[in-house]
Structure formats: C-alpha cells, structure tokens
Amino acid sequence: MAIFSSKPLNATSLNKTIKKHPSVFGIPFLLLMVAASYGLSTITQTRYDLHDQKVKQLTKEQELKLNKNRKKFDIREEYFRLSAAANEDWEPKRIQRPKGLPEWGVPPTEPPSPP
C-alpha cells in the first residue's frame, strides 16, 4: 500500500503561517466573540428599555382612569348567563297518560284484557 504524504498539494503562505502560529487564527476569533457579546448586550438592553416604556404608557392610561366604566369580558360568565336564560324560556306542561298506565309510570302487572 502507498503511504500518503501529509503535505497539502497547494501549500500557501497562509497555511504555513497557521501551522506555525495557531494564535494567528485563534486570537481574532476570540476577539470577535467578545466584541459580539458586548454588542448583543447593548441591543438586548435597548429591547428591554422599549418594553419598559410600553408598560409605563399603560400605567399612565390607568392613572387617567380611561377604563373606569369598562367591564372585563369573561367567556365563562357569558356562557353561564346565556345558558341560564335558555332554561327560563320553557314551562312544564302535563300531558294525558295512555290508558292502563298508572300515574307514576310503573307498568301494570297484568296485561290489559282484550275488548
């Protein structure tokens, strides 16, 4: 079997420099990661500041008492209100029972006699 050499086919000066000094690639990478961390922290802080301003605007509306006469909507309360209204619309009426059936709905013990 043939043994492959570890030399790249096109050895450039960059490849040689990185092989001799790995910090040439590592230090800029670490600097980029640290700078990105600080950059993202400022963006995140801006996001939280904007959210805080929105919350303060809502509290100003409450201070002005704009929603003083408003009632919060609750779907369960509406369901029970509508179902109670549906139960009040009917009235129980007594109907004639068939002949031979006692008042409490118990069938007779003997079959009816044929006419």
C-alpha positions in Angstrom: 0.0 0.0 0.0 1.1 3.5 -0.7 1.6 5.9 2.1 0.0 9.4 1.6 2.2 12.4 2.5 0.8 14.9 5.0 1.8 17.8 2.8 -1.0 19.6 1.1 -0.9 19.8 -2.7 -1.0 23.6 -2.8 0.9 24.9 0.2 0.2 28.6 0.6 1.9 31.0 2.9 -1.3 31.3 5.0 -1.4 27.5 5.6 2.2 27.6 6.7 1.7 30.6 9.0 -1.4 29.0 10.7 0.6 25.7 11.2 3.5 27.5 12.8 1.4 30.1 14.8 -2.1 28.9 15.6 -2.8 32.1 17.5 -3.0 34.0 14.2 -6.4 32.4 13.7 -7.4 31.9 17.4 -6.9 35.5 18.8 -9.0 37.3 16.2 -11.7 34.6 16.7 -11.8 35.2 20.4 -11.8 39.0 19.9 -14.8 38.6 17.6 -16.7 36.5 20.2 -16.0 39.0 23.0 -17.0 42.0 20.8 -20.2 40.3 19.7 -21.1 39.6 23.3 -20.8 43.2 24.2 -22.7 44.3 21.0 -25.6 41.9 21.7 -25.8 43.1 25.3 -26.4 46.7 24.2 -29.0 45.5 21.7 -30.7 43.5 24.4 -30.7 46.4 26.8 -32.4 48.6 24.1 -35.1 45.9 23.8 -35.8 45.9 27.5 -35.9 49.7 27.6 -38.5 49.8 24.8 -40.6 47.2 26.6 -40.4 49.3 29.8 -41.6 52.4 28.0 -44.7 50.5 26.8 -45.5 49.3 30.3 -45.2 52.9 31.6 -47.6 54.1 28.9 -50.2 51.6 30.1 -49.9 52.8 33.7 -50.4 56.4 32.5 -53.7 55.3 31.0 -54.7 53.8 34.3 -53.8 57.0 36.1 -56.1 58.9 33.8 -58.9 56.3 34.6 -59.8 55.8 31.0 -61.1 52.3 31.7 -63.1 53.2 34.8 -66.5 52.1 33.5 -65.3 49.1 31.5 -66.1 45.6 32.5 -63.7 42.8 31.7 -65.0 40.1 29.4 -65.1 36.6 30.7 -66.2 33.8 28.4 -67.3 31.6 31.2 -69.5 34.2 32.7 -71.2 34.8 29.3 -71.7 31.0 28.9 -73.5 30.7 32.2 -75.6 33.8 31.6 -76.8 32.5 28.2 -77.4 29.0 29.5 -79.5 30.4 32.4 -81.5 32.5 30.0 -82.2 29.4 27.8 -83.6 27.5 30.8 -86.1 30.2 31.7 -87.9 30.1 28.3 -89.9 26.9 28.8 -92.8 25.9 31.0 -93.5 22.3 32.1 -97.0 21.1 30.9 -98.7 17.9 32.0 -99.9 15.6 29.2 -102.5 12.8 29.2 -101.2 9.4 30.1 -102.1 6.4 28.0 -104.9 4.2 29.3 -103.7 1.5 31.6 -100.5 3.3 32.7 -100.5 4.2 36.4 -99.7 7.8 37.4 -96.1 7.1 38.5 -95.1 5.3 35.3 -95.0 1.8 36.6 -96.4 -0.7 34.0 -99.3 -2.8 35.2 -98.6 -6.3 36.4 -101.3 -7.9 34.3 -101.7 -7.4 30.6 -104.8 -5.5 29.6 -107.9 -7.6 28.9 -108.9 -7.8 25.2 -112.1 -6.0 24.3 
